[in-house]
């Protein structure tokens, strides 16, 4: 949830956490604040998160 908050402070497009347990994921590393697409792809490929793009929102949910 801290990483999402940082991205949301610096972008017009927003990450939205759909399931509370996703906010507890521990992610470390260096990410460019303007590379929202890259961060979303990392969540999908490495953390089993489903990212649904809706306009200016990236909805983060659990992968079934």
mmJSON file of the N, C-alpha and C atoms, coordinates in Angstrom:
{"data_MODEL":{"atom_site":{
"group_PDB":["ATOM","ATOM","ATOM","ATOM","ATOM","ATOM","ATOM","ATOM","ATOM","ATOM","ATOM","ATOM","ATOM","ATOM","ATOM","ATOM","ATOM","ATOM","ATOM","ATOM","ATOM","ATOM","ATOM","ATOM","ATOM","ATOM","ATOM","ATOM","ATOM","ATOM","ATOM","ATOM","ATOM","ATOM","ATOM","ATOM","ATOM","ATOM","ATOM","ATOM","ATOM","ATOM","ATOM","ATOM","ATOM","ATOM","ATOM","ATOM","ATOM","ATOM","ATOM","ATOM","ATOM","ATOM","ATOM","ATOM","ATOM","ATOM","ATOM","ATOM","ATOM","ATOM","ATOM","ATOM","ATOM","ATOM","ATOM","ATOM","ATOM","ATOM","ATOM","ATOM","ATOM","ATOM","ATOM","ATOM","ATOM","ATOM","ATOM","ATOM","ATOM","ATOM","ATOM","ATOM","ATOM","ATOM","ATOM","ATOM","ATOM","ATOM","ATOM","ATOM","ATOM","ATOM","ATOM","ATOM","ATOM","ATOM","ATOM","ATOM","ATOM","ATOM","ATOM","ATOM","ATOM","ATOM","ATOM","ATOM","ATOM","ATOM","ATOM","ATOM","ATOM","ATOM","ATOM","ATOM","ATOM","ATOM","ATOM","ATOM","ATOM","ATOM","ATOM","ATOM","ATOM","ATOM","ATOM","ATOM","ATOM","ATOM","ATOM","ATOM","ATOM","ATOM","ATOM","ATOM","ATOM","ATOM","ATOM","ATOM","ATOM","ATOM","ATOM","ATOM","ATOM","ATOM","ATOM","ATOM","ATOM","ATOM","ATOM","ATOM","ATOM","ATOM","ATOM","ATOM","ATOM","ATOM","ATOM","ATOM","ATOM","ATOM","ATOM","ATOM","ATOM","ATOM","ATOM","ATOM","ATOM","ATOM","ATOM","ATOM","ATOM","ATOM","ATOM","ATOM","ATOM","ATOM","ATOM","ATOM","ATOM","ATOM","ATOM","ATOM","ATOM","ATOM","ATOM","ATOM","ATOM","ATOM","ATOM","ATOM"],
"id":[1,2,3,4,5,6,7,8,9,10,11,12,13,14,15,16,17,18,19,20,21,22,23,24,25,26,27,28,29,30,31,32,33,34,35,36,37,38,39,40,41,42,43,44,45,46,47,48,49,50,51,52,53,54,55,56,57,58,59,60,61,62,63,64,65,66,67,68,69,70,71,72,73,74,75,76,77,78,79,80,81,82,83,84,85,86,87,88,89,90,91,92,93,94,95,96,97,98,99,100,101,102,103,104,105,106,107,108,109,110,111,112,113,114,115,116,117,118,119,120,121,122,123,124,125,126,127,128,129,130,131,132,133,134,135,136,137,138,139,140,141,142,143,144,145,146,147,148,149,150,151,152,153,154,155,156,157,158,159,160,161,162,163,164,165,166,167,168,169,170,171,172,173,174,175,176,177,178,179,180,181,182,183,184,185,186,187,188,189,190,191,192],
"type_symbol":["N","C","C","N","C","C","N","C","C","N","C","C","N","C","C","N","C","C","N","C","C","N","C","C","N","C","C","N","C","C","N","C","C","N","C","C","N","C","C","N","C","C","N","C","C","N","C","C","N","C","C","N","C","C","N","C","C","N","C","C","N","C","C","N","C","C","N","C","C","N","C","C","N","C","C","N","C","C","N","C","C","N","C","C","N","C","C","N","C","C","N","C","C","N","C","C","N","C","C","N","C","C","N","C","C","N","C","C","N","C","C","N","C","C","N","C","C","N","C","C","N","C","C","N","C","C","N","C","C","N","C","C","N","C","C","N","C","C","N","C","C","N","C","C","N","C","C","N","C","C","N","C","C","N","C","C","N","C","C","N","C","C","N","C","C","N","C","C","N","C","C","N","C","C","N","C","C","N","C","C","N","C","C","N","C","C","N","C","C","N","C","C"],
"label_atom_id":["N","CA","C","N","CA","C","N","CA","C","N","CA","C","N","CA","C","N","CA","C","N","CA","C","N","CA","C","N","CA","C","N","CA","C","N","CA","C","N","CA","C","N","CA","C","N","CA","C","N","CA","C","N","CA","C","N","CA","C","N","CA","C","N","CA","C","N","CA","C","N","CA","C","N","CA","C","N","CA","C","N","CA","C","N","CA","C","N","CA","C","N","CA","C","N","CA","C","N","CA","C","N","CA","C","N","CA","C","N","CA","C","N","CA","C","N","CA","C","N","CA","C","N","CA","C","N","CA","C","N","CA","C","N","CA","C","N","CA","C","N","CA","C","N","CA","C","N","CA","C","N","CA","C","N","CA","C","N","CA","C","N","CA","C","N","CA","C","N","CA","C","N","CA","C","N","CA","C","N","CA","C","N","CA","C","N","CA","C","N","CA","C","N","CA","C","N","CA","C","N","CA","C","N","CA","C","N","CA","C","N","CA","C","N","CA","C","N","CA","C","N","CA","C"],
"label_alt_id":[null,null,null,null,null,null,null,null,null,null,null,null,null,null,null,null,null,null,null,null,null,null,null,null,null,null,null,null,null,null,null,null,null,null,null,null,null,null,null,null,null,null,null,null,null,null,null,null,null,null,null,null,null,null,null,null,null,null,null,null,null,null,null,null,null,null,null,null,null,null,null,null,null,null,null,null,null,null,null,null,null,null,null,null,null,null,null,null,null,null,null,null,null,null,null,null,null,null,null,null,null,null,null,null,null,null,null,null,null,null,null,null,null,null,null,null,null,null,null,null,null,null,null,null,null,null,null,null,null,null,null,null,null,null,null,null,null,null,null,null,null,null,null,null,null,null,null,null,null,null,null,null,null,null,null,null,null,null,null,null,null,null,null,null,null,null,null,null,null,null,null,null,null,null,null,null,null,null,null,null,null,null,null,null,null,null,null,null,null,null,null,null],
"label_comp_id":["UNK","UNK","UNK","UNK","UNK","UNK","UNK","UNK","UNK","UNK","UNK","UNK","UNK","UNK","UNK","UNK","UNK","UNK","UNK","UNK","UNK","UNK","UNK","UNK","UNK","UNK","UNK","UNK","UNK","UNK","UNK","UNK","UNK","UNK","UNK","UNK","UNK","UNK","UNK","UNK","UNK","UNK","UNK","UNK","UNK","UNK","UNK","UNK","UNK","UNK","UNK","UNK","UNK","UNK","UNK","UNK","UNK","UNK","UNK","UNK","UNK","UNK","UNK","UNK","UNK","UNK","UNK","UNK","UNK","UNK","UNK","UNK","UNK","UNK","UNK","UNK","UNK","UNK","UNK","UNK","UNK","UNK","UNK","UNK","UNK","UNK","UNK","UNK","UNK","UNK","UNK","UNK","UNK","UNK","UNK","UNK","UNK","UNK","UNK","UNK","UNK","UNK","UNK","UNK","UNK","UNK","UNK","UNK","UNK","UNK","UNK","UNK","UNK","UNK","UNK","UNK","UNK","UNK","UNK","UNK","UNK","UNK","UNK","UNK","UNK","UNK","UNK","UNK","UNK","UNK","UNK","UNK","UNK","UNK","UNK","UNK","UNK","UNK","UNK","UNK","UNK","UNK","UNK","UNK","UNK","UNK","UNK","UNK","UNK","UNK","UNK","UNK","UNK","UNK","UNK","UNK","UNK","UNK","UNK","UNK","UNK","UNK","UNK","UNK","UNK","UNK","UNK","UNK","UNK","UNK","UNK","UNK","UNK","UNK","UNK","UNK","UNK","UNK","UNK","UNK","UNK","UNK","UNK","UNK","UNK","UNK","UNK","UNK","UNK","UNK","UNK","UNK"],
"label_asym_id":["A","A","A","A","A","A","A","A","A","A","A","A","A","A","A","A","A","A","A","A","A","A","A","A","A","A","A","A","A","A","A","A","A","A","A","A","A","A","A","A","A","A","A","A","A","A","A","A","A","A","A","A","A","A","A","A","A","A","A","A","A","A","A","A","A","A","A","A","A","A","A","A","A","A","A","A","A","A","A","A","A","A","A","A","A","A","A","A","A","A","A","A","A","A","A","A","A","A","A","A","A","A","A","A","A","A","A","A","A","A","A","A","A","A","A","A","A","A","A","A","A","A","A","A","A","A","A","A","A","A","A","A","A","A","A","A","A","A","A","A","A","A","A","A","A","A","A","A","A","A","A","A","A","A","A","A","A","A","A","A","A","A","A","A","A","A","A","A","A","A","A","A","A","A","A","A","A","A","A","A","A","A","A","A","A","A","A","A","A","A","A","A"],
"label_entity_id":["1","1","1","1","1","1","1","1","1","1","1","1","1","1","1","1","1","1","1","1","1","1","1","1","1","1","1","1","1","1","1","1","1","1","1","1","1","1","1","1","1","1","1","1","1","1","1","1","1","1","1","1","1","1","1","1","1","1","1","1","1","1","1","1","1","1","1","1","1","1","1","1","1","1","1","1","1","1","1","1","1","1","1","1","1","1","1","1","1","1","1","1","1","1","1","1","1","1","1","1","1","1","1","1","1","1","1","1","1","1","1","1","1","1","1","1","1","1","1","1","1","1","1","1","1","1","1","1","1","1","1","1","1","1","1","1","1","1","1","1","1","1","1","1","1","1","1","1","1","1","1","1","1","1","1","1","1","1","1","1","1","1","1","1","1","1","1","1","1","1","1","1","1","1","1","1","1","1","1","1","1","1","1","1","1","1","1","1","1","1","1","1"],
"label_seq_id":[1,1,1,2,2,2,3,3,3,4,4,4,5,5,5,6,6,6,7,7,7,8,8,8,9,9,9,10,10,10,11,11,11,12,12,12,13,13,13,14,14,14,15,15,15,16,16,16,17,17,17,18,18,18,19,19,19,20,20,20,21,21,21,22,22,22,23,23,23,24,24,24,25,25,25,26,26,26,27,27,27,28,28,28,29,29,29,30,30,30,31,31,31,32,32,32,33,33,33,34,34,34,35,35,35,36,36,36,37,37,37,38,38,38,39,39,39,40,40,40,41,41,41,42,42,42,43,43,43,44,44,44,45,45,45,46,46,46,47,47,47,48,48,48,49,49,49,50,50,50,51,51,51,52,52,52,53,53,53,54,54,54,55,55,55,56,56,56,57,57,57,58,58,58,59,59,59,60,60,60,61,61,61,62,62,62,63,63,63,64,64,64],
"pdbx_PDB_ins_code":[null,null,null,null,null,null,null,null,null,null,null,null,null,null,null,null,null,null,null,null,null,null,null,null,null,null,null,null,null,null,null,null,null,null,null,null,null,null,null,null,null,null,null,null,null,null,null,null,null,null,null,null,null,null,null,null,null,null,null,null,null,null,null,null,null,null,null,null,null,null,null,null,null,null,null,null,null,null,null,null,null,null,null,null,null,null,null,null,null,null,null,null,null,null,null,null,null,null,null,null,null,null,null,null,null,null,null,null,null,null,null,null,null,null,null,null,null,null,null,null,null,null,null,null,null,null,null,null,null,null,null,null,null,null,null,null,null,null,null,null,null,null,null,null,null,null,null,null,null,null,null,null,null,null,null,null,null,null,null,null,null,null,null,null,null,null,null,null,null,null,null,null,null,null,null,null,null,null,null,null,null,null,null,null,null,null,null,null,null,null,null,null],
"Cartn_x":[0.819,0.0,0.861,2.065,2.954,3.447,3.798,4.248,3.121,1.917,0.754,0.554,0.655,0.493,1.543,2.779,3.842,3.56,3.158,2.825,1.648,0.636,-0.551,-0.261,0.726,1.101,1.749,2.35,3.157,2.562,1.361,0.769,-0.688,-1.125,-2.542,-3.326,-2.745,-3.365,-3.192,-4.135,-4.151,-4.138,-3.419,-3.491,-4.575,-5.442,-6.52,-6.412,-6.304,-6.204,-7.615,-7.984,-9.337,-9.47,-8.406,-8.44,-7.428,-7.9,-7.077,-5.764,-5.775,-4.546,-3.434,-3.777,-2.739,-1.946,-2.567,-1.875,-0.758,-0.793,0.22,1.389,1.325,2.438,3.72,4.79,6.079,6.83,7.091,7.789,8.948,10.113,11.241,11.933,12.568,13.275,13.2,13.755,13.725,12.857,11.883,10.933,10.844,10.794,10.581,9.136,8.929,7.579,6.72,7.347,6.567,6.36,6.779,6.644,5.566,4.354,3.232,2.978,3.109,2.919,3.919,5.169,6.199,5.943,5.501,5.19,4.008,2.986,1.817,2.22,3.08,3.549,4.342,5.157,5.895,4.934,3.897,2.923,2.258,1.938,1.301,2.251,3.46,4.375,5.045,5.269,6.037,5.243,4.085,3.342,1.941,1.592,0.285,-0.876,-0.67,-1.721,-2.345,-3.655,-4.333,-4.505,-4.093,-4.226,-5.226,-6.308,-7.335,-7.262,-7.016,-6.891,-8.255,-8.684,-9.969,-9.736,-9.629,-9.371,-8.069,-8.127,-6.942,-6.689,-7.382,-7.192,-6.614,-5.792,-5.255,-5.789,-6.76,-7.378,-6.543,-6.037,-5.188,-6.04,-6.088,-6.89,-6.145,-6.688,-6.079,-6.299,-5.315,-5.47,-6.206,-7.323,-8.094,-7.334],
"Cartn_y":[-1.2,0.0,1.262,1.176,2.346,2.658,1.626,1.842,2.429,1.922,2.449,3.917,4.267,5.665,6.559,6.072,6.862,7.082,6.033,6.172,7.13,7.01,7.849,9.321,9.619,11.015,11.659,10.838,11.368,11.161,10.61,10.318,10.738,11.071,11.358,10.051,9.019,7.697,7.134,6.326,5.835,4.32,3.822,2.422,2.311,1.32,1.102,-0.331,-0.496,-1.827,-2.342,-3.432,-3.986,-4.933,-5.589,-6.547,-6.105,-5.933,-5.37,-6.124,-7.454,-8.22,-7.858,-7.312,-6.883,-5.712,-4.918,-3.788,-4.221,-5.48,-5.999,-6.665,-6.766,-7.356,-6.582,-7.303,-6.649,-6.621,-5.421,-5.211,-4.269,-4.644,-3.736,-3.561,-2.457,-2.173,-0.702,-0.37,1.015,1.058,1.931,2.056,3.518,3.746,5.112,5.496,6.61,7.053,7.298,7.55,7.811,6.547,5.381,4.131,3.243,3.736,3.011,1.701,1.711,0.495,-0.585,-0.209,-1.159,-1.761,-0.936,-1.419,-2.381,-2.044,-2.916,-4.26,-4.23,-5.473,-6.323,-5.695,-6.421,-7.106,-6.403,-6.998,-8.215,-8.114,-9.231,-10.421,-10.163,-11.26,-11.889,-11.129,-11.637,-11.851,-11.23,-11.293,-11.86,-12.339,-12.948,-11.997,-10.746,-9.736,-9.553,-9.448,-9.135,-7.626,-7.037,-5.591,-5.367,-4.678,-4.347,-2.85,-2.489,-1.074,-0.533,0.516,1.171,2.675,3.19,4.624,4.997,5.876,6.328,5.529,4.396,3.565,2.205,1.712,0.361,-0.356,-1.216,-1.939,-3.177,-3.268,-4.378,-5.367,-6.604,-7.606,-8.928,-9.836,-11.167,-11.937,-12.719,-13.612,-14.85,-15.211,-16.366,-17.668],
"Cartn_z":[0.0,0.0,0.0,0.584,0.582,-0.823,-1.582,-2.958,-3.797,-3.616,-4.347,-4.009,-2.737,-2.326,-2.977,-3.057,-3.691,-5.174,-5.878,-7.303,-7.484,-6.64,-6.788,-6.513,-5.682,-5.435,-6.653,-7.504,-8.601,-9.989,-10.078,-11.381,-11.45,-12.642,-12.879,-12.861,-13.485,-13.44,-12.031,-11.592,-10.22,-10.13,-9.132,-8.751,-7.685,-7.819,-6.854,-6.351,-5.038,-4.445,-4.185,-4.881,-4.762,-3.57,-3.17,-2.062,-1.004,0.206,1.281,1.486,1.324,1.583,0.6,-0.558,-1.506,-0.958,-0.121,0.49,1.429,1.859,2.774,2.044,0.713,-0.037,0.24,0.483,0.701,-0.623,-1.076,-2.341,-2.056,-2.527,-2.352,-3.699,-3.839,-5.076,-5.399,-6.537,-7.01,-8.244,-8.221,-9.319,-9.724,-11.013,-11.496,-11.243,-10.62,-10.266,-11.498,-12.648,-13.861,-14.702,-14.2,-14.947,-14.318,-14.327,-13.751,-14.485,-15.802,-16.605,-16.194,-16.034,-15.649,-14.275,-13.337,-12.0,-12.045,-12.825,-12.965,-13.573,-14.567,-15.195,-14.209,-13.368,-12.34,-11.373,-10.945,-10.03,-10.655,-11.934,-12.628,-12.778,-13.205,-13.531,-12.313,-11.271,-10.138,-8.855,-8.761,-7.506,-7.654,-8.839,-9.031,-8.855,-9.189,-9.084,-10.467,-10.507,-11.757,-11.829,-12.93,-13.126,-14.246,-13.905,-14.882,-15.143,-16.383,-16.742,-17.148,-16.445,-16.732,-16.789,-17.979,-18.116,-17.446,-16.457,-15.731,-14.461,-14.285,-13.107,-13.466,-12.569,-12.65,-11.414,-11.595,-10.484,-10.182,-8.954,-8.525,-7.747,-8.203,-7.515,-7.45,-6.668,-6.535,-7.819,-8.194,-9.332,-8.823,-9.473,-8.989,-9.124],
"occupancy":[1.0,1.0,1.0,1.0,1.0,1.0,1.0,1.0,1.0,1.0,1.0,1.0,1.0,1.0,1.0,1.0,1.0,1.0,1.0,1.0,1.0,1.0,1.0,1.0,1.0,1.0,1.0,1.0,1.0,1.0,1.0,1.0,1.0,1.0,1.0,1.0,1.0,1.0,1.0,1.0,1.0,1.0,1.0,1.0,1.0,1.0,1.0,1.0,1.0,1.0,1.0,1.0,1.0,1.0,1.0,1.0,1.0,1.0,1.0,1.0,1.0,1.0,1.0,1.0,1.0,1.0,1.0,1.0,1.0,1.0,1.0,1.0,1.0,1.0,1.0,1.0,1.0,1.0,1.0,1.0,1.0,1.0,1.0,1.0,1.0,1.0,1.0,1.0,1.0,1.0,1.0,1.0,1.0,1.0,1.0,1.0,1.0,1.0,1.0,1.0,1.0,1.0,1.0,1.0,1.0,1.0,1.0,1.0,1.0,1.0,1.0,1.0,1.0,1.0,1.0,1.0,1.0,1.0,1.0,1.0,1.0,1.0,1.0,1.0,1.0,1.0,1.0,1.0,1.0,1.0,1.0,1.0,1.0,1.0,1.0,1.0,1.0,1.0,1.0,1.0,1.0,1.0,1.0,1.0,1.0,1.0,1.0,1.0,1.0,1.0,1.0,1.0,1.0,1.0,1.0,1.0,1.0,1.0,1.0,1.0,1.0,1.0,1.0,1.0,1.0,1.0,1.0,1.0,1.0,1.0,1.0,1.0,1.0,1.0,1.0,1.0,1.0,1.0,1.0,1.0,1.0,1.0,1.0,1.0,1.0,1.0,1.0,1.0,1.0,1.0,1.0,1.0],
"B_iso_or_equiv":[0.0,0.0,0.0,0.0,0.0,0.0,0.0,0.0,0.0,0.0,0.0,0.0,0.0,0.0,0.0,0.0,0.0,0.0,0.0,0.0,0.0,0.0,0.0,0.0,0.0,0.0,0.0,0.0,0.0,0.0,0.0,0.0,0.0,0.0,0.0,0.0,0.0,0.0,0.0,0.0,0.0,0.0,0.0,0.0,0.0,0.0,0.0,0.0,0.0,0.0,0.0,0.0,0.0,0.0,0.0,0.0,0.0,0.0,0.0,0.0,0.0,0.0,0.0,0.0,0.0,0.0,0.0,0.0,0.0,0.0,0.0,0.0,0.0,0.0,0.0,0.0,0.0,0.0,0.0,0.0,0.0,0.0,0.0,0.0,0.0,0.0,0.0,0.0,0.0,0.0,0.0,0.0,0.0,0.0,0.0,0.0,0.0,0.0,0.0,0.0,0.0,0.0,0.0,0.0,0.0,0.0,0.0,0.0,0.0,0.0,0.0,0.0,0.0,0.0,0.0,0.0,0.0,0.0,0.0,0.0,0.0,0.0,0.0,0.0,0.0,0.0,0.0,0.0,0.0,0.0,0.0,0.0,0.0,0.0,0.0,0.0,0.0,0.0,0.0,0.0,0.0,0.0,0.0,0.0,0.0,0.0,0.0,0.0,0.0,0.0,0.0,0.0,0.0,0.0,0.0,0.0,0.0,0.0,0.0,0.0,0.0,0.0,0.0,0.0,0.0,0.0,0.0,0.0,0.0,0.0,0.0,0.0,0.0,0.0,0.0,0.0,0.0,0.0,0.0,0.0,0.0,0.0,0.0,0.0,0.0,0.0,0.0,0.0,0.0,0.0,0.0,0.0],
"pdbx_formal_charge":[null,null,null,null,null,null,null,null,null,null,null,null,null,null,null,null,null,null,null,null,null,null,null,null,null,null,null,null,null,null,null,null,null,null,null,null,null,null,null,null,null,null,null,null,null,null,null,null,null,null,null,null,null,null,null,null,null,null,null,null,null,null,null,null,null,null,null,null,null,null,null,null,null,null,null,null,null,null,null,null,null,null,null,null,null,null,null,null,null,null,null,null,null,null,null,null,null,null,null,null,null,null,null,null,null,null,null,null,null,null,null,null,null,null,null,null,null,null,null,null,null,null,null,null,null,null,null,null,null,null,null,null,null,null,null,null,null,null,null,null,null,null,null,null,null,null,null,null,null,null,null,null,null,null,null,null,null,null,null,null,null,null,null,null,null,null,null,null,null,null,null,null,null,null,null,null,null,null,null,null,null,null,null,null,null,null,null,null,null,null,null,null],
"auth_seq_id":[1,1,1,2,2,2,3,3,3,4,4,4,5,5,5,6,6,6,7,7,7,8,8,8,9,9,9,10,10,10,11,11,11,12,12,12,13,13,13,14,14,14,15,15,15,16,16,16,17,17,17,18,18,18,19,19,19,20,20,20,21,21,21,22,22,22,23,23,23,24,24,24,25,25,25,26,26,26,27,27,27,28,28,28,29,29,29,30,30,30,31,31,31,32,32,32,33,33,33,34,34,34,35,35,35,36,36,36,37,37,37,38,38,38,39,39,39,40,40,40,41,41,41,42,42,42,43,43,43,44,44,44,45,45,45,46,46,46,47,47,47,48,48,48,49,49,49,50,50,50,51,51,51,52,52,52,53,53,53,54,54,54,55,55,55,56,56,56,57,57,57,58,58,58,59,59,59,60,60,60,61,61,61,62,62,62,63,63,63,64,64,64],
"auth_comp_id":["UNK","UNK","UNK","UNK","UNK","UNK","UNK","UNK","UNK","UNK","UNK","UNK","UNK","UNK","UNK","UNK","UNK","UNK","UNK","UNK","UNK","UNK","UNK","UNK","UNK","UNK","UNK","UNK","UNK","UNK","UNK","UNK","UNK","UNK","UNK","UNK","UNK","UNK","UNK","UNK","UNK","UNK","UNK","UNK","UNK","UNK","UNK","UNK","UNK","UNK","UNK","UNK","UNK","UNK","UNK","UNK","UNK","UNK","UNK","UNK","UNK","UNK","UNK","UNK","UNK","UNK","UNK","UNK","UNK","UNK","UNK","UNK","UNK","UNK","UNK","UNK","UNK","UNK","UNK","UNK","UNK","UNK","UNK","UNK","UNK","UNK","UNK","UNK","UNK","UNK","UNK","UNK","UNK","UNK","UNK","UNK","UNK","UNK","UNK","UNK","UNK","UNK","UNK","UNK","UNK","UNK","UNK","UNK","UNK","UNK","UNK","UNK","UNK","UNK","UNK","UNK","UNK","UNK","UNK","UNK","UNK","UNK","UNK","UNK","UNK","UNK","UNK","UNK","UNK","UNK","UNK","UNK","UNK","UNK","UNK","UNK","UNK","UNK","UNK","UNK","UNK","UNK","UNK","UNK","UNK","UNK","UNK","UNK","UNK","UNK","UNK","UNK","UNK","UNK","UNK","UNK","UNK","UNK","UNK","UNK","UNK","UNK","UNK","UNK","UNK","UNK","UNK","UNK","UNK","UNK","UNK","UNK","UNK","UNK","UNK","UNK","UNK","UNK","UNK","UNK","UNK","UNK","UNK","UNK","UNK","UNK","UNK","UNK","UNK","UNK","UNK","UNK"],
"auth_asym_id":["A","A","A","A","A","A","A","A","A","A","A","A","A","A","A","A","A","A","A","A","A","A","A","A","A","A","A","A","A","A","A","A","A","A","A","A","A","A","A","A","A","A","A","A","A","A","A","A","A","A","A","A","A","A","A","A","A","A","A","A","A","A","A","A","A","A","A","A","A","A","A","A","A","A","A","A","A","A","A","A","A","A","A","A","A","A","A","A","A","A","A","A","A","A","A","A","A","A","A","A","A","A","A","A","A","A","A","A","A","A","A","A","A","A","A","A","A","A","A","A","A","A","A","A","A","A","A","A","A","A","A","A","A","A","A","A","A","A","A","A","A","A","A","A","A","A","A","A","A","A","A","A","A","A","A","A","A","A","A","A","A","A","A","A","A","A","A","A","A","A","A","A","A","A","A","A","A","A","A","A","A","A","A","A","A","A","A","A","A","A","A","A"],
"auth_atom_id":["N","CA","C","N","CA","C","N","CA","C","N","CA","C","N","CA","C","N","CA","C","N","CA","C","N","CA","C","N","CA","C","N","CA","C","N","CA","C","N","CA","C","N","CA","C","N","CA","C","N","CA","C","N","CA","C","N","CA","C","N","CA","C","N","CA","C","N","CA","C","N","CA","C","N","CA","C","N","CA","C","N","CA","C","N","CA","C","N","CA","C","N","CA","C","N","CA","C","N","CA","C","N","CA","C","N","CA","C","N","CA","C","N","CA","C","N","CA","C","N","CA","C","N","CA","C","N","CA","C","N","CA","C","N","CA","C","N","CA","C","N","CA","C","N","CA","C","N","CA","C","N","CA","C","N","CA","C","N","CA","C","N","CA","C","N","CA","C","N","CA","C","N","CA","C","N","CA","C","N","CA","C","N","CA","C","N","CA","C","N","CA","C","N","CA","C","N","CA","C","N","CA","C","N","CA","C","N","CA","C","N","CA","C","N","CA","C","N","CA","C","N","CA","C"],
"pdbx_PDB_model_num":[1,1,1,1,1,1,1,1,1,1,1,1,1,1,1,1,1,1,1,1,1,1,1,1,1,1,1,1,1,1,1,1,1,1,1,1,1,1,1,1,1,1,1,1,1,1,1,1,1,1,1,1,1,1,1,1,1,1,1,1,1,1,1,1,1,1,1,1,1,1,1,1,1,1,1,1,1,1,1,1,1,1,1,1,1,1,1,1,1,1,1,1,1,1,1,1,1,1,1,1,1,1,1,1,1,1,1,1,1,1,1,1,1,1,1,1,1,1,1,1,1,1,1,1,1,1,1,1,1,1,1,1,1,1,1,1,1,1,1,1,1,1,1,1,1,1,1,1,1,1,1,1,1,1,1,1,1,1,1,1,1,1,1,1,1,1,1,1,1,1,1,1,1,1,1,1,1,1,1,1,1,1,1,1,1,1,1,1,1,1,1,1]
}}}
